[in-house]
Amino acid sequence: MDASVRILPLVLEDVCFEVGGDLLLRNISIRLDTGPRTVILGPNGAGKSLTLRICHGLLAPTRGSVHWYRRIPGEPVFQHQAMVFQRSVLLRRSVAANVEYALRLRGLSKTVRKSTVVDALNVVGLLPLRDRPARVLSMGEQQRLALARAWALRPQVLFLDEPTANLDPSATRAVEEIIDVFHRAGTKIVMTTHDLGQARRIADEVLFFHRGRLVEFSPSDEFFSQPRTPEAAAFVKGELLW
C-alpha cells in the first residue's frame, strides 16, 4: 500500500439503482472509513452485491453519487482498491502466472513482480503450488489464489463478494484467516455475506440490507445484541425474510 495516497473515506449519497423500471437500491447513504471490517449483511436479493459493485466502480448508480477521498488530485482510485468475487475468473496459466499477470498490467518491473508473487502466494499458503495450472486447483485453493492476486496489488480497500459462498468449512476457515491477515496489515475490508456466523466472526461493523434498503448500520456487537429494527431482529433470530 502506498502511504502517500489516501482514498478513504468512501461516501455514497442517496444512491439508487434501477433496471427496467425496478428500483433495486433505494437511497443508500453510507460513509466507509479506514479501520473497521465492514460486513454487508442480509438475505439473498437484498442488494448487497449490487452495492459492492457500485462501491468498486463496476456499476454507476442511476441516481445519487459515489465519492472517494483522494489526497493527491488525479490519482486513479482503481489502483488502490480491488475486488474478489464468489467465483473468480482464473487465467489458463500457472498459479504464479495468474498473480504475475495482474502485476504486469500495473507496469511493475520483472524483479518486483517476482518477489511480490512469492510474497502473495506465501501469505495465502499456495507457494508450493506456484507452478500448478490454476484451473486444476480445488475451489478453496482457487479462491485463495484470487485473494493472492488481489493482495499482490496492495490495495487500501479490498471488496469481497461472498468469498466463501461455495466452500466447505475447512476452506472457509482458511479464507477467513487470510482476510484477517489482510485486515491486520491495514487493508480496509468490505465484505458481503448472508451467513450470520461468518458476520459474527469477521464484522466490526454491520450494514444490514433488506429489499434494496439500508435498514441498519451499527457496530457488530450492537447489531447482534440489540438490533434496532424488526427486520434486523428477525434476521438475527434466523427467521426467513421476504
Buried (B, 14 or more C-beta within 10 A) or exposed (E): BEEEBBBBBBBBBEBBBBEEEEBBBBBBEBEBEBEBBBBBBBBEBBBBBBBBBBBBBEBEBEBBEBEBEBEEEEBEBEBBBBBBBBBBEBEEBBBBBBBBBBBEEEEBEEEEBBEBBBBBBEBBBBBEBBEBBBEEBEEBBBBBBBBBBBBBBBBBBBBBBBBBBBBEEEBBBBBBEBBBEBBEEEBBBBBBBBBBEBBBBBBBBBBBBBBBBBBBBBEBEEBBEEBBEEBBEBBBEEEEBE
